[in-house]
Amino acid sequence: MAPRGPDKIELYTWVIVNKSAPQEIKDKWRKGAMMTFSPTGVFEMDDGENWEYCTKTSRGMVTRYQDLYVGLGMNTRIDDGVLPGNVFKGQLNECNARAFYQRWKDLLQAPTWADVPDRNGTMR
């Protein structure tokens, strides 16, 4: 889940299914994921509220001048050659939020597209 602007979020849910599974099984996995891990599902549906209230709270007279802490799970990246991408230890982590804001910062600060840093595999 990532912030997309004032009062907006974007949510992606990935489901990994054996490529050789019958289409009926793939469809059941997809439907099951939508019923559990989604804005209308039974798990993690409160995460949207967390982002919503972070936004509302940041509008306060004092909080608008404070940094937002997104350090949960900081420095827990696992350097494992077997698993691709950025892999982190533990289930609770704000690595996606940190990556989002780092990318946003990189895009805002780069004078040209060629100057945007390539951070693949380096997010902590």
N, CA, C and O atoms as a GROMACS GRO file, in nm:
protein
  496
    1MET      N    1   0.085  -0.116   0.000
    1MET     CA    2   0.000   0.000   0.000
    1MET      C    3   0.090   0.122   0.000
    1MET      O    4   0.188   0.129   0.075
    2ALA      N    5   0.056   0.218  -0.085
    2ALA     CA    6   0.139   0.337  -0.094
    2ALA      C    7   0.052   0.461  -0.109
    2ALA      O    8  -0.053   0.455  -0.173
    3PRO      N    9   0.094   0.572  -0.050
    3PRO     CA   10   0.018   0.695  -0.069
    3PRO      C   11   0.031   0.742  -0.213
    3PRO      O   12   0.138   0.732  -0.273
    4ARG      N   13  -0.077   0.794  -0.270
    4ARG     CA   14  -0.077   0.842  -0.407
    4ARG      C   15  -0.109   0.990  -0.414
    4ARG      O   16  -0.119   1.044  -0.524
    5GLY      N   17  -0.124   1.055  -0.303
    5GLY     CA   18  -0.158   1.197  -0.299
    5GLY      C   19  -0.253   1.221  -0.184
    5GLY      O   20  -0.286   1.128  -0.110
    6PRO      N   21  -0.297   1.345  -0.167
    6PRO     CA   22  -0.389   1.374  -0.057
    6PRO      C   23  -0.514   1.288  -0.064
    6PRO      O   24  -0.585   1.286  -0.165
    7ASP      N   25  -0.541   1.217   0.044
    7ASP     CA   26  -0.661   1.134   0.057
    7ASP      C   27  -0.670   1.021  -0.045
    7ASP      O   28  -0.780   0.976  -0.076
    8LYS      N   29  -0.556   0.976  -0.099
    8LYS     CA   30  -0.557   0.866  -0.197
    8LYS      C   31  -0.447   0.766  -0.163
    8LYS      O   32  -0.338   0.804  -0.120
    9ILE      N   33  -0.477   0.636  -0.183
    9ILE     CA   34  -0.377   0.531  -0.166
    9ILE      C   35  -0.387   0.436  -0.284
    9ILE      O   36  -0.488   0.432  -0.354
   10GLU      N   37  -0.282   0.361  -0.305
   10GLU     CA   38  -0.280   0.258  -0.410
   10GLU      C   39  -0.243   0.127  -0.343
   10GLU      O   40  -0.151   0.122  -0.262
   11LEU      N   41  -0.314   0.021  -0.378
   11LEU     CA   42  -0.294  -0.108  -0.313
   11LEU      C   43  -0.271  -0.215  -0.419
   11LEU      O   44  -0.348  -0.226  -0.515
   12TYR      N   45  -0.164  -0.292  -0.402
   12TYR     CA   46  -0.136  -0.407  -0.487
   12TYR      C   47  -0.134  -0.531  -0.400
   12TYR      O   48  -0.078  -0.530  -0.290
   13THR      N   49  -0.194  -0.637  -0.447
   13THR     CA   50  -0.188  -0.766  -0.380
   13THR      C   51  -0.140  -0.868  -0.482
   13THR      O   52  -0.197  -0.879  -0.591
   14TRP      N   53  -0.035  -0.941  -0.448
   14TRP     CA   54   0.021  -1.041  -0.538
   14TRP      C   55  -0.012  -1.180  -0.486
   14TRP      O   56   0.000  -1.207  -0.366
   15VAL      N   57  -0.052  -1.269  -0.575
   15VAL     CA   58  -0.079  -1.408  -0.541
   15VAL      C   59   0.006  -1.494  -0.632
   15VAL      O   60   0.001  -1.481  -0.754
   16ILE      N   61   0.085  -1.582  -0.572
   16ILE     CA   62   0.171  -1.671  -0.649
   16ILE      C   63   0.109  -1.810  -0.653
   16ILE      O   64   0.082  -1.870  -0.549
   17VAL      N   65   0.086  -1.858  -0.772
   17VAL     CA   66   0.024  -1.988  -0.794
   17VAL      C   67   0.110  -2.066  -0.892
   17VAL      O   68   0.169  -2.010  -0.984
   18ASN      N   69   0.115  -2.194  -0.872
   18ASN     CA   70   0.190  -2.281  -0.963
   18ASN      C   71   0.142  -2.260  -1.107
   18ASN      O   72   0.022  -2.268  -1.134
   19LYS      N   73   0.234  -2.235  -1.196
   19LYS     CA   74   0.201  -2.207  -1.335
   19LYS      C   75   0.124  -2.322  -1.401
   19LYS      O   76   0.041  -2.298  -1.489
   20SER      N   77   0.151  -2.444  -1.361
   20SER     CA   78   0.086  -2.559  -1.423
   20SER      C   79  -0.048  -2.596  -1.357
   20SER      O   80  -0.111  -2.694  -1.396
   21ALA      N   81  -0.092  -2.518  -1.258
   21ALA     CA   82  -0.221  -2.546  -1.193
   21ALA      C   83  -0.335  -2.522  -1.292
   21ALA      O   84  -0.324  -2.435  -1.378
   22PRO      N   85  -0.443  -2.598  -1.280
   22PRO     CA   86  -0.559  -2.575  -1.367
   22PRO      C   87  -0.616  -2.435  -1.346
   22PRO      O   88  -0.605  -2.379  -1.237
   23GLN      N   89  -0.677  -2.378  -1.449
   23GLN     CA   90  -0.732  -2.243  -1.441
   23GLN      C   91  -0.834  -2.230  -1.327
   23GLN      O   92  -0.841  -2.125  -1.263
   24GLU      N   93  -0.910  -2.334  -1.301
   24GLU     CA   94  -1.010  -2.332  -1.194
   24GLU      C   95  -0.941  -2.308  -1.058
   24GLU      O   96  -0.992  -2.233  -0.975
   25ILE      N   97  -0.827  -2.372  -1.036
   25ILE     CA   98  -0.753  -2.354  -0.911
   25ILE      C   99  -0.696  -2.212  -0.904
   25ILE      O  100  -0.702  -2.148  -0.799
   26LYS      N  101  -0.641  -2.163  -1.014
   26LYS     CA  102  -0.587  -2.027  -1.017
   26LYS      C  103  -0.696  -1.925  -0.984
   26LYS      O  104  -0.674  -1.830  -0.909
   27ASP      N  105  -0.817  -1.947  -1.040
   27ASP     CA  106  -0.928  -1.856  -1.014
   27ASP      C  107  -0.969  -1.860  -0.866
   27ASP      O  108  -1.003  -1.756  -0.809
   28LYS      N  109  -0.966  -1.978  -0.806
   28LYS     CA  110  -1.001  -1.989  -0.663
   28LYS      C  111  -0.898  -1.917  -0.576
   28LYS      O  112  -0.935  -1.852  -0.478
   29TRP      N  113  -0.771  -1.928  -0.610
   29TRP     CA  114  -0.666  -1.858  -0.535
   29TRP      C  115  -0.686  -1.707  -0.546
   29TRP      O  116  -0.676  -1.634  -0.446
   30ARG      N  117  -0.714  -1.660  -0.668
   30ARG     CA  118  -0.736  -1.516  -0.690
   30ARG      C  119  -0.854  -1.468  -0.607
   30ARG      O  120  -0.844  -1.367  -0.538
   31LYS      N  121  -0.966  -1.540  -0.612
   31LYS     CA  122  -1.085  -1.501  -0.538
   31LYS      C  123  -1.058  -1.505  -0.387
   31LYS      O  124  -1.101  -1.416  -0.314
   32GLY      N  125  -0.988  -1.608  -0.341
   32GLY     CA  126  -0.954  -1.617  -0.200
   32GLY      C  127  -0.870  -1.501  -0.152
   32GLY      O  128  -0.890  -1.449  -0.043
   33ALA      N  129  -0.774  -1.460  -0.236
   33ALA     CA  130  -0.689  -1.346  -0.200
   33ALA      C  131  -0.771  -1.218  -0.194
   33ALA      O  132  -0.751  -1.136  -0.105
   34MET      N  133  -0.863  -1.202  -0.287
   34MET     CA  134  -0.947  -1.082  -0.289
   34MET      C  135  -1.039  -1.077  -0.167
   34MET      O  136  -1.075  -0.968  -0.120
   35MET      N  137  -1.077  -1.192  -0.116
   35MET     CA  138  -1.166  -1.196   0.001
   35MET      C  139  -1.090  -1.177   0.132
   35MET      O  140  -1.151  -1.153   0.236
   36THR      N  141  -0.958  -1.189   0.128
   36THR     CA  142  -0.881  -1.176   0.252
   36THR      C  143  -0.790  -1.054   0.251
   36THR      O  144  -0.802  -0.968   0.338
   37PHE      N  145  -0.699  -1.044   0.155
   37PHE     CA  146  -0.602  -0.935   0.153
   37PHE      C  147  -0.641  -0.832   0.047
   37PHE      O  148  -0.586  -0.832  -0.063
   38SER      N  149  -0.735  -0.746   0.081
   38SER     CA  150  -0.779  -0.639  -0.007
   38SER      C  151  -0.854  -0.536   0.078
   38SER      O  152  -0.882  -0.562   0.195
   39PRO      N  153  -0.887  -0.421   0.021
   39PRO     CA  154  -0.961  -0.322   0.100
   39PRO      C  155  -1.094  -0.375   0.153
   39PRO      O  156  -1.144  -0.326   0.255
   40THR      N  157  -1.152  -0.474   0.085
   40THR     CA  158  -1.279  -0.529   0.131
   40THR      C  159  -1.263  -0.665   0.198
   40THR      O  160  -1.362  -0.730   0.232
   41GLY      N  161  -1.139  -0.708   0.215
   41GLY     CA  162  -1.114  -0.839   0.274
   41GLY      C  163  -1.115  -0.837   0.426
   41GLY      O  164  -1.137  -0.732   0.487
   42VAL      N  165  -1.092  -0.953   0.485
   42VAL     CA  166  -1.099  -0.964   0.630
   42VAL      C  167  -0.965  -0.939   0.698
   42VAL      O  168  -0.962  -0.916   0.819
   43PHE      N  169  -0.854  -0.943   0.625
   43PHE     CA  170  -0.724  -0.916   0.682
   43PHE      C  171  -0.668  -0.786   0.626
   43PHE      O  172  -0.691  -0.754   0.510
   44GLU      N  173  -0.598  -0.714   0.707
   44GLU     CA  174  -0.527  -0.592   0.671
   44GLU      C  175  -0.617  -0.480   0.619
   44GLU      O  176  -0.566  -0.386   0.557
   45MET      N  177  -0.746  -0.488   0.641
   45MET     CA  178  -0.832  -0.381   0.592
   45MET      C  179  -0.813  -0.253   0.672
   45MET      O  180  -0.856  -0.146   0.629
   46ASP      N  181  -0.750  -0.262   0.788
   46ASP     CA  182  -0.727  -0.143   0.869
   46ASP      C  183  -0.606  -0.063   0.822
   46ASP      O  184  -0.587   0.050   0.867
   47ASP      N  185  -0.523  -0.118   0.734
   47ASP     CA  186  -0.405  -0.045   0.689
   47ASP      C  187  -0.442   0.084   0.617
   47ASP      O  188  -0.372   0.185   0.629
   48GLY      N  189  -0.552   0.082   0.542
   48GLY     CA  190  -0.597   0.204   0.476
   48GLY      C  191  -0.631   0.312   0.576
   48GLY      O  192  -0.603   0.430   0.553
   49GLU      N  193  -0.691   0.272   0.688
   49GLU     CA  194  -0.722   0.369   0.792
   49GLU      C  195  -0.595   0.426   0.853
   49GLU      O  196  -0.591   0.544   0.888
   50ASN      N  197  -0.492   0.344   0.867
   50ASN     CA  198  -0.365   0.395   0.921
   50ASN      C  199  -0.312   0.509   0.836
   50ASN      O  200  -0.276   0.615   0.889
   51TRP      N  201  -0.308   0.489   0.704
   51TRP     CA  202  -0.259   0.596   0.616
   51TRP      C  203  -0.352   0.716   0.620
   51TRP      O  204  -0.306   0.830   0.620
   52GLU      N  205  -0.483   0.691   0.624
   52GLU     CA  206  -0.580   0.801   0.629
   52GLU      C  207  -0.558   0.887   0.752
   52GLU      O  208  -0.556   1.010   0.743
   53TYR      N  209  -0.541   0.823   0.868
   53TYR     CA  210  -0.526   0.900   0.990
   53TYR      C  211  -0.387   0.962   1.003
   53TYR      O  212  -0.372   1.064   1.070
   54CYS      N  213  -0.286   0.902   0.942
   54CYS     CA  214  -0.155   0.969   0.936
   54CYS      C  215  -0.169   1.101   0.861
   54CYS      O  216  -0.112   1.203   0.902
   55THR      N  217  -0.244   1.098   0.753
   55THR     CA  218  -0.265   1.220   0.673
   55THR      C  219  -0.342   1.324   0.753
   55THR      O  220  -0.303   1.440   0.757
   56LYS      N  221  -0.451   1.282   0.818
   56LYS     CA  222  -0.532   1.376   0.895
   56LYS      C  223  -0.453   1.434   1.011
   56LYS      O  224  -0.460   1.554   1.038
   57THR      N  225  -0.378   1.349   1.080
   57THR     CA  226  -0.300   1.395   1.195
   57THR      C  227  -0.192   1.494   1.152
   57THR      O  228  -0.163   1.589   1.226
   58SER      N  229  -0.134   1.474   1.036
   58SER     CA  230  -0.026   1.562   0.988
   58SER      C  231  -0.075   1.702   0.955
   58SER      O  232   0.007   1.792   0.935
   59ARG      N  233  -0.204   1.721   0.948
   59ARG     CA  234  -0.258   1.854   0.921
   59ARG      C  235  -0.264   1.942   1.046
   59ARG      O  236  -0.297   2.060   1.038
   60GLY      N  237  -0.233   1.884   1.161
   60GLY     CA  238  -0.240   1.960   1.286
   60GLY      C  239  -0.134   2.069   1.293
   60GLY      O  240  -0.035   2.066   1.219
   61MET      N  241  -0.156   2.163   1.381
   61MET     CA  242  -0.067   2.279   1.394
   61MET      C  243   0.075   2.238   1.431
   61MET      O  244   0.171   2.297   1.381
   62VAL      N  245   0.091   2.139   1.518
   62VAL     CA  246   0.223   2.096   1.561
   62VAL      C  247   0.279   1.990   1.467
   62VAL      O  248   0.395   1.997   1.426
   63THR      N  249   0.197   1.891   1.432
   63THR     CA  250   0.248   1.777   1.356
   63THR      C  251   0.289   1.812   1.213
   63THR      O  252   0.371   1.741   1.154
   64ARG      N  253   0.236   1.917   1.157
   64ARG     CA  254   0.276   1.951   1.019
   64ARG      C  255   0.424   1.992   1.011
   64ARG      O  256   0.480   1.997   0.902
   65TYR      N  257   0.484   2.022   1.124
   65TYR     CA  258   0.626   2.060   1.125
   65TYR      C  259   0.717   1.947   1.174
   65TYR      O  260   0.836   1.968   1.194
   66GLN      N  261   0.662   1.829   1.192
   66GLN     CA  262   0.741   1.714   1.237
   66GLN      C  263   0.757   1.614   1.124
   66GLN      O  264   0.672   1.603   1.036
   67ASP      N  265   0.869   1.540   1.128
   67ASP     CA  266   0.893   1.437   1.029
   67ASP      C  267   0.804   1.316   1.057
   67ASP      O  268   0.774   1.286   1.172
   68LEU      N  269   0.761   1.248   0.950
   68LEU     CA  270   0.685   1.124   0.964
   68LEU      C  271   0.785   1.009   0.975
   68LEU      O  272   0.868   0.991   0.887
   69TYR      N  273   0.776   0.933   1.082
   69TYR     CA  274   0.869   0.822   1.103
   69TYR      C  275   0.818   0.698   1.031
   69TYR      O  276   0.708   0.649   1.060
   70VAL      N  277   0.897   0.646   0.937
   70VAL     CA  278   0.866   0.521   0.868
   70VAL      C  279   0.988   0.430   0.878
   70VAL      O  280   1.042   0.386   0.776
   71GLY      N  281   1.030   0.402   1.001
   71GLY     CA  282   1.150   0.324   1.024
   71GLY      C  283   1.125   0.182   1.072
   71GLY      O  284   1.220   0.111   1.108
   72LEU      N  285   0.999   0.137   1.075
   72LEU     CA  286   0.970   0.003   1.121
   72LEU      C  287   1.041  -0.099   1.031
   72LEU      O  288   1.021  -0.102   0.910
   73GLY      N  289   1.123  -0.182   1.092
   73GLY     CA  290   1.197  -0.284   1.017
   73GLY      C  291   1.320  -0.230   0.946
   73GLY      O  292   1.372  -0.294   0.854
   74MET      N  293   1.367  -0.114   0.986
   74MET     CA  294   1.484  -0.053   0.922
   74MET      C  295   1.605  -0.146   0.937
   74MET      O  296   1.626  -0.206   1.042
   75ASN      N  297   1.683  -0.156   0.833
   75ASN     CA  298   1.805  -0.239   0.830
   75ASN      C  299   1.777  -0.387   0.855
   75ASN      O  300   1.856  -0.455   0.921
   76THR      N  301   1.666  -0.438   0.803
   76THR     CA  302   1.636  -0.580   0.815
   76THR      C  303   1.639  -0.651   0.679
   76THR      O  304   1.586  -0.761   0.665
   77ARG      N  305   1.700  -0.588   0.580
   77ARG     CA  306   1.709  -0.649   0.447
   77ARG      C  307   1.796  -0.773   0.455
   77ARG      O  308   1.901  -0.773   0.520
   78ILE      N  309   1.752  -0.879   0.389
   78ILE     CA  310   1.825  -1.005   0.385
   78ILE      C  311   1.900  -1.014   0.253
   78ILE      O  312   1.839  -1.006   0.146
   79ASP      N  313   2.029  -1.028   0.259
   79ASP     CA  314   2.110  -1.045   0.138
   79ASP      C  315   2.118  -1.194   0.107
   79ASP      O  316   2.212  -1.263   0.146
   80ASP      N  317   2.017  -1.242   0.035
   80ASP     CA  318   2.005  -1.383   0.002
   80ASP      C  319   2.005  -1.396  -0.150
   80ASP      O  320   1.914  -1.345  -0.215
   81GLY      N  321   2.104  -1.463  -0.205
   81GLY     CA  322   2.114  -1.478  -0.349
   81GLY      C  323   2.004  -1.564  -0.409
   81GLY      O  324   1.987  -1.562  -0.531
   82VAL      N  325   1.930  -1.638  -0.330
   82VAL     CA  326   1.826  -1.726  -0.382
   82VAL      C  327   1.698  -1.648  -0.413
   82VAL      O  328   1.634  -1.671  -0.516
   83LEU      N  329   1.660  -1.555  -0.325
   83LEU     CA  330   1.536  -1.480  -0.343
   83LEU      C  331   1.563  -1.351  -0.420
   83LEU      O  332   1.653  -1.276  -0.383
   84PRO      N  333   1.486  -1.324  -0.526
   84PRO     CA  334   1.509  -1.203  -0.605
   84PRO      C  335   1.449  -1.079  -0.538
   84PRO      O  336   1.361  -1.091  -0.454
   85GLY      N  337   1.497  -0.963  -0.574
   85GLY     CA  338   1.440  -0.838  -0.526
   85GLY      C  339   1.486  -0.804  -0.385
   85GLY      O  340   1.585  -0.857  -0.335
   86ASN      N  341   1.412  -0.714  -0.324
   86ASN     CA  342   1.441  -0.671  -0.187
   86ASN      C  343   1.362  -0.760  -0.092
   86ASN      O  344   1.239  -0.757  -0.091
   87VAL      N  345   1.432  -0.837  -0.012
   87VAL     CA  346   1.370  -0.930   0.082
   87VAL      C  347   1.405  -0.884   0.223
   87VAL      O  348   1.521  -0.855   0.253
   88PHE      N  349   1.304  -0.878   0.308
   88PHE     CA  350   1.323  -0.829   0.443
   88PHE      C  351   1.281  -0.932   0.546
   88PHE      O  352   1.190  -1.012   0.523
   89LYS      N  353   1.350  -0.930   0.660
   89LYS     CA  354   1.320  -1.020   0.770
   89LYS      C  355   1.197  -0.969   0.845
   89LYS      O  356   1.184  -0.849   0.871
   90GLY      N  357   1.108  -1.060   0.880
   90GLY     CA  358   0.991  -1.023   0.958
   90GLY      C  359   0.873  -0.985   0.871
   90GLY      O  360   0.888  -0.954   0.753
   91GLN      N  361   0.756  -0.987   0.931
   91GLN     CA  362   0.635  -0.954   0.857
   91GLN      C  363   0.596  -0.807   0.869
   91GLN      O  364   0.530  -0.753   0.780
   92LEU      N  365   0.636  -0.742   0.975
   92LEU     CA  366   0.600  -0.601   0.995
   92LEU      C  367   0.716  -0.514   0.953
   92LEU      O  368   0.824  -0.518   1.012
   93ASN      N  369   0.694  -0.435   0.851
   93ASN     CA  370   0.802  -0.359   0.793
   93ASN      C  371   0.744  -0.244   0.712
   93ASN      O  372   0.639  -0.258   0.651
   94GLU      N  373   0.812  -0.132   0.711
   94GLU     CA  374   0.770  -0.018   0.631
   94GLU      C  375   0.864   0.004   0.514
   94GLU      O  376   0.881   0.117   0.466
   95CYS      N  377   0.926  -0.106   0.466
   95CYS     CA  378   1.021  -0.092   0.356
   95CYS      C  379   0.955  -0.039   0.229
   95CYS      O  380   1.018   0.036   0.155
   96ASN      N  381   0.830  -0.076   0.203
   96ASN     CA  382   0.762  -0.026   0.083
   96ASN      C  383   0.738   0.124   0.092
   96ASN      O  384   0.754   0.195  -0.007
   97ALA      N  385   0.700   0.172   0.209
   97ALA     CA  386   0.680   0.315   0.226
   97ALA      C  387   0.811   0.390   0.210
   97ALA      O  388   0.816   0.495   0.147
   98ARG      N  389   0.919   0.336   0.267
   98ARG     CA  390   1.050   0.400   0.252
   98ARG      C  391   1.093   0.402   0.106
   98ARG      O  392   1.146   0.503   0.059
   99ALA      N  393   1.071   0.292   0.035
   99ALA     CA  394   1.108   0.286  -0.106
   99ALA      C  395   1.026   0.386  -0.188
   99ALA      O  396   1.079   0.451  -0.278
  100PHE      N  397   0.896   0.398  -0.156
  100PHE     CA  398   0.811   0.493  -0.227
  100PHE      C  399   0.864   0.635  -0.210
  100PHE      O  400   0.883   0.708  -0.308
  101TYR      N  401   0.886   0.674  -0.084
  101TYR     CA  402   0.932   0.810  -0.059
  101TYR      C  403   1.073   0.835  -0.113
  101TYR      O  404   1.103   0.945  -0.157
  102GLN      N  405   1.161   0.733  -0.109
  102GLN     CA  406   1.295   0.749  -0.165
  102GLN      C  407   1.287   0.771  -0.316
  102GLN      O  408   1.356   0.857  -0.370
  103ARG      N  409   1.201   0.694  -0.384
  103ARG     CA  410   1.185   0.709  -0.529
  103ARG      C  411   1.129   0.847  -0.562
  103ARG      O  412   1.175   0.913  -0.655
  104TRP      N  413   1.030   0.890  -0.485
  104TRP     CA  414   0.971   1.022  -0.505
  104TRP      C  415   1.078   1.129  -0.490
  104TRP      O  416   1.088   1.220  -0.573
  105LYS      N  417   1.159   1.119  -0.385
  105LYS     CA  418   1.268   1.214  -0.362
  105LYS      C  419   1.368   1.211  -0.476
  105LYS      O  420   1.410   1.316  -0.525
  106ASP      N  421   1.406   1.091  -0.520
  106ASP     CA  422   1.500   1.078  -0.632
  106ASP      C  423   1.447   1.147  -0.757
  106ASP      O  424   1.521   1.217  -0.826
  107LEU      N  425   1.318   1.127  -0.786
  107LEU     CA  426   1.259   1.188  -0.906
  107LEU      C  427   1.253   1.340  -0.895
  107LEU      O  428   1.275   1.411  -0.994
  108LEU      N  429   1.223   1.391  -0.776
  108LEU     CA  430   1.215   1.536  -0.758
  108LEU      C  431   1.352   1.603  -0.765
  108LEU      O  432   1.363   1.716  -0.812
  109GLN      N  433   1.456   1.534  -0.719
  109GLN     CA  434   1.589   1.595  -0.711
  109GLN      C  435   1.672   1.577  -0.837
  109GLN      O  436   1.769   1.651  -0.856
  110ALA      N  437   1.639   1.482  -0.922
  110ALA     CA  438   1.721   1.457  -1.041
  110ALA      C  439   1.695   1.564  -1.147
  110ALA      O  440   1.580   1.590  -1.182
  111PRO      N  441   1.800   1.626  -1.198
  111PRO     CA  442   1.782   1.730  -1.300
  111PRO      C  443   1.732   1.672  -1.434
  111PRO      O  444   1.664   1.741  -1.510
  112THR      N  445   1.768   1.545  -1.463
  112THR     CA  446   1.723   1.478  -1.585
  112THR      C  447   1.688   1.334  -1.553
  112THR      O  448   1.724   1.283  -1.446
  113TRP      N  449   1.617   1.266  -1.645
  113TRP     CA  450   1.583   1.125  -1.625
  113TRP      C  451   1.709   1.041  -1.610
  113TRP      O  452   1.710   0.945  -1.533
  114ALA      N  453   1.813   1.075  -1.684
  114ALA     CA  454   1.938   0.999  -1.678
  114ALA      C  455   2.004   1.008  -1.541
  114ALA      O  456   2.083   0.921  -1.504
  115ASP      N  457   1.971   1.112  -1.464
  115ASP     CA  458   2.031   1.132  -1.332
  115ASP      C  459   1.954   1.064  -1.219
  115ASP      O  460   1.999   1.067  -1.104
  116VAL      N  461   1.840   1.004  -1.249
  116VAL     CA  462   1.763   0.934  -1.146
  116VAL      C  463   1.841   0.809  -1.104
  116VAL      O  464   1.873   0.726  -1.189
  117PRO      N  465   1.871   0.794  -0.974
  117PRO     CA  466   1.950   0.677  -0.930
  117PRO      C  467   1.877   0.546  -0.953
  117PRO      O  468   1.755   0.538  -0.938
  118ASP      N  469   1.952   0.443  -0.989
  118ASP     CA  470   1.898   0.308  -1.001
  118ASP      C  471   1.922   0.240  -0.866
  118ASP      O  472   2.036   0.206  -0.834
  119ARG      N  473   1.819   0.220  -0.790
  119ARG     CA  474   1.832   0.164  -0.655
  119ARG      C  475   1.784   0.018  -0.649
  119ARG      O  476   1.755  -0.031  -0.540
  120ASN      N  477   1.775  -0.049  -0.760
  120ASN     CA  478   1.730  -0.188  -0.759
  120ASN      C  479   1.819  -0.272  -0.668
  120ASN      O  480   1.941  -0.278  -0.685
  121GLY      N  481   1.755  -0.337  -0.571
  121GLY     CA  482   1.829  -0.425  -0.481
  121GLY      C  483   1.907  -0.354  -0.371
  121GLY      O  484   1.989  -0.417  -0.304
  122THR      N  485   1.882  -0.222  -0.352
  122THR     CA  486   1.961  -0.151  -0.252
  122THR      C  487   1.876  -0.083  -0.145
  122THR      O  488   1.931  -0.008  -0.063
  123MET      N  489   1.747  -0.105  -0.141
  123MET     CA  490   1.664  -0.038  -0.041
  123MET      C  491   1.680  -0.106   0.095
  123MET      O  492   1.669  -0.229   0.104
  124ARG      N  493   1.705  -0.031   0.197
  124ARG     CA  494   1.724  -0.083   0.332
  124ARG      C  495   1.598  -0.060   0.409
  124ARG      O  496   1.590  -0.097   0.527
   0.00000   0.00000   0.00000
